[in-house]
């Protein structure tokens, strides 16, 4: 592995430069045409076989080693978020209102740098490496599903991926066997009541009062319908009924999300929300309309591959701690890859020990410690080469 580690150390500055370029030029989900072009051209210069427009704006590149062996895939996402950046970084976003606030710029830089080093080591690559550069992770239906349907996993034996975590110290790698991240579903509820004058409430069907009852009733689903040993969340994120002070709302709209790890619990909660909406509205003589949208499934890692990465990470330069991760309620469409091929997904710490304050993902002041890029590349590269060696 020394050749891999030394090669990555040599191009560390280039990896950082790539990350900063991408950070300055972010593009929203499903609009990442320039980013995709940049990625494709980088691989083409290395002489890799490149496929573009894979499932949308996805890019897939192939490196064939000089020796036969398995096919190992790695994935990095590259879309940004509709957030106005509030950092004072010299390479802050030049696209007003769009920001890499989740580390996808770092993911892409990591994979491109690793591609360059592995390309120089073709004689040591025992198989084929597939570099999956995925668009649109942030917005359902996401890019993973369409890229898989377009064939990005064809012939792949195993897949490895990582996510930079800005609130985990640099040098720490977190893993978990089994359900790691929750499924992410979304719903809208429209309550159709009967509006009227605020002085004559008895002549109305107050959609705000009905909506308030609905919020309380929805909270009882997790507390009274879900096994306490199962993890689940039902959250209302928006409640809108805009009127003058003396007007009783005719219509109210609620928006929310559901997070679970268990598919049976997921199905049950969707069914229960439908019952709660209809019964609560019916009780008040109003009408309720539910629009429930399934998002990403729970991300479930495979045992052997997860333990494989966790063990080898202990010997990777720059890794100080390898620890089991708690389950995370955030969603991630990497889950689709693991439904099709074996593999794992781990977290790479990206919080600087010198940082006065680390901001969470999707925050306008979000940033990462760029030393984490090298750590992530070394773990992914080591996993790829060692897996090939052991499964040739």
N, C-alpha and C positions, 0 to 999 in steps of 0.2 A: 504493500500500500504506500510505501514511501514515495514512489514515483508520482502517485496521484496527489498526495498531500503537498509535495514540493511543487508540483505543477500548479496547483491551486494557489499556493502562497505566491508564486511568481506573477500570477495575473490578478491578484487580489485587487489592485488599484483599478484594473479594467472592469472587474465585476461591480465595483462601487460606482464607476463612471456610468456604466449601463443603467444601474439603478437610478442614478440622479437624472440621467436623460429621460428615462421613463417617467420619473416623478414630475419633471417639468412639463411633460407632454401627455397628460392623462386623457383617457377617452372612456366615455360611459359604456355600460353594457349594451351589446348589440350594435355599437357604433365604433368599434375599435379597428377601423380599417388601416390607419397609419401604423398603429402598434403591431398589427399582424404583418404588415409589409416589412417593418423593421426586423421582426423576428425571423421571417422567411429569408430575408437577404443575408442575415447573419449566418444562418445555417448553410445557405447556398455557397457563401464564401469559404466555408469549411469543406465543401464538396459533398455534403450530405444530400440524400434524396429527400425532397421536400414536397409535401402536399399542402395546398392552401384551400381556403374556403371549405374546410372540413366541418360539416354540420353548421355552417354559418361563417363566422370569422376565425374559426379554429385553424391552427397550423400544426402539422405533424411532420417531424423530421426523423430520419433513420440513419444510424451509424452501424455498419456491418463490420464486426471485428475480423481479424485475420484468422481466428480459430473458430470452429463450430461450437455451438452451445445454445442455451436457452435464449428466449427473447424477453428482455426486461424493459418495462415502461416506467417512465417518471412523468409526473404531471405538474405544471405550474399554471396558475390562472393569471390573466393580465388586464382585467377591466378595473375601472375606477368608480368612484361614487359621486353623486350630485351634492357635494359639500364644498363650501367656500373655505379655502385653506386659511388658517390663522397663525401659521408658524412664521418665524423670521428666517427660515432657511434660505441660503443664497440660491438654492435650486428649487425654490417653491414653485407651485403650479403656475404655468403661464396660460392656462385655460380657465378663465374666471368661472367659478361655481362648480368646478370639477376637481377632484382630489384623489390621490392614492392614499386613502385613509385606512387601509386594511393590510398593507404590506404586499400587495400583488406585484408591485414594481420590484420588490426584493425577491419574490419568488421567481420571477422571470429572469432577473439578472443572475440569480443563483444557477438556474438551469442552463442558461446560455454559457456562462463561464465554465460550468462542468462539461458541457458539450465540447467546448474548445479543448479542454485538457484531455478528455477521453479520446478525442479525435487524434491527438498527438500520441496516444498510447494504443493505437489499433492492434499492435502485435500482442498486447496483453488482454485485449477484449475477446472473451471466449463466447461469442454469440452476437446478438443484435440488440442495440439500445434504441428504444423508441422514445423520442422526446415529444410529449403531448403538451402543447401550449393552448390552453383553453380560454375561450372568451366567456363573458357573461356568467360569472359565478354568482354575482350579487343579486340577480333578478330572475325569479322563476319565469319560465321553466328551466332556466340556466343553460349553460353550454354543454355540460357533460353528456346529457342524455342524447342530444342530437349528434354529438361527435361519435359517440358509441354506435349509434344507428348508422353513421356514415363509415364505420369500419375502423376507427382508431385503435380498437383493441384486438383486431384480427391477428391471430397468431401469437398474441402476448401470453406469456406464462405467469408473470407476476408483475405487480405494480407497486411503486413506492411513491409517497408524497409527504410533504411537510407543510406546516403553516407557521410563520414567524409570529411569536407571541410577545407583544410589547410590554406585558406586565409579568413576564417570567424572566429572571436574570439571564444575561448572556452566559453561555457555558452550560446551561441546563437543557436537557432533552427530556420531554415528558411523553410517555406512551401509555396505552391501555388496551388490554385484550377484550374484545367484544364491543358492546355499544359504547361509543365514545362521544358522539354528538347526536343531538335529538333530531327527530323529524320536525319539519317546520311547515305548518299549515296556516292558512289565513281565511278570515271570513268577514263578510259585510252583512249587516242586518238593517233592513229598512222597516220602520214602524209607521204605518199609515193610520193616523188617528182622525180626529175632527177638530180643526182649529176654531178659534173664536176669541172673543174679548176677554181680557184678564179679569174683568169685573163679573163675568158670568160663567164661571168654571163648570157649573152644572149642565150647561148646554154643550159642552165639549167632550172630547175623548183625548185627554192630555198626553201627547206622545212623549213628553219629557218625563212625566211621572211614570208612565209605562216603561220607558227606557231605563229609568232608575231602578225600578223593580227588576227589570231584566238583568241589569248588571249584577245585582245581589243574587239573583237566582242562578246565574251562570257560575258564580263563584262556589256554589254548593256542589257543582258537578265533581270537581276534584276532591273536595273534602268529604263528600257523602256517596259518590258513585265509583270512585277509583280506590283500589286496594292501597292502603297506606304504605305498603312496601314497594309500590310502583311510583316512579317519578312522572309528574305531569304538570303542565301549566296551562291555564286558560286566562289570557290577559286581554282587557279592553284598552286599546291604545287611542281611540278617538270616539267622541260622543258629540255630534253636531246637530243643533236645532237653532238656527239663527233667526231671531225675531226682535221686535221692539219690546220695551219693558211691559207693555200692557196687552201683549198678544200671546195667547196660548198656542203652542206649536201644533201645526197640523201634521208635520212629518219630522221624524228624528232618524238619524243614521248612526249606527255604531260600527266600529271596525276593531278587529282583534286578531289574536294569534293563538295557536295551540301548539304545544311542544310535548313530545312523548318519546320514549325509547322502545316501547312495546307496541307492535302492530295491532294487537287485539285491543289494547287500551286506546290506541289512536282511532280505531273504528268505533269503539263504544262512545268516545267523547263526541265524535262527529254526530252520531245518532242522538245523543243526549242533548246537544245544543239545538238540534232541530225540534225536539220535543219541548224544550224550555221556551223557545221562541214562540211556537204555536200556542202553547198552553197559557203563557203569560199574556200574550196579546188577546187571545180569545176571552180570557177572564174579564178583560176591560172593554171588550167589544171592538177592539182594533184589529188591524190586519198586520201580520208579520211576514216579511220576505227574507229568506236566508240564502246568501250566496257563499258557499263553502268551497275553498280551493285548496287542493292538495299540493303541498310544496315538496321539498326534498325529503326522501326517507331518512331514517336514522342511519348514521354512519357506523357500521359494525366492522371492526378490524378482524383479521384472521389470526388465530392463536400462534401458529408456528412462525409465520412471517413477522408478527409483532415481537415475539420473544427473540427472534433472530436479530432484528434491528436493535432492540434494547440491549442485547448482550454485546454486539460489536461496537455500539456507540461508546461503551465504557473505555475503549482503547483508542478512540479517535482524538487526535490533537485538538485542543480547544474545548473539549467536553469535560466539565468538572463534576457534573451531577447528572445521573440518569434516574428518574423517579417516575412512579406511576401517576398518571394524570387523573384527577376527578372527572366525572362525566360533565359534559358541557352542553348547556341548553341551546346554544347557537347552532344554526343549521349549516350544512356544507354539502354541495352537490358532488363532491368526491365520492359520496356514498354510492352513487350509481356505478362507479368503476368496480367497487368492491362487491357489488352484486353479480358481476360478470366474471371477474378473475380474482384469484387469491392475491393478498397483499396487505399493506398496512398504511397508516397515516399517523404521523407523530408531530409533536409541537417542538419548535426550536426557540429557545429563549432569546429575546431581542431587546431586553430592558438594560440600559446602561447602569452599572453600579454607581456612576457619578451623577445620574439624573436627579434633579431636585424633585421632579414630579413626572410620573409616567401616565400619559393619557390613554384612555381605552381605545380600542378599535372603533372606527366610524366617528371619531371626535375631530373637530377642525384643527386641533393642535397635535394630532397623532404623529408620532415619528418612531423610528426604530434605530437601534444601535447597529451600525453597518458591519461591525465585527461578526454579527450573527450570520451574515451572508456566507462567510467562509466556513463557519461551523456547519451550516445546513448543507453546503455543497460537499463537504468532506464526508458527512454521514451518508448522504444519498449516494455519493460515488463509491464509498466503501461497501455499502449494501449491494450495489449493482455488481461490482467486481467479485465480491465474495460469494454472492448467490450464484453467479456464473461458474465460479471455480468449483463450488460444491454440487452443482447440478449439470455439469457438462456431459 
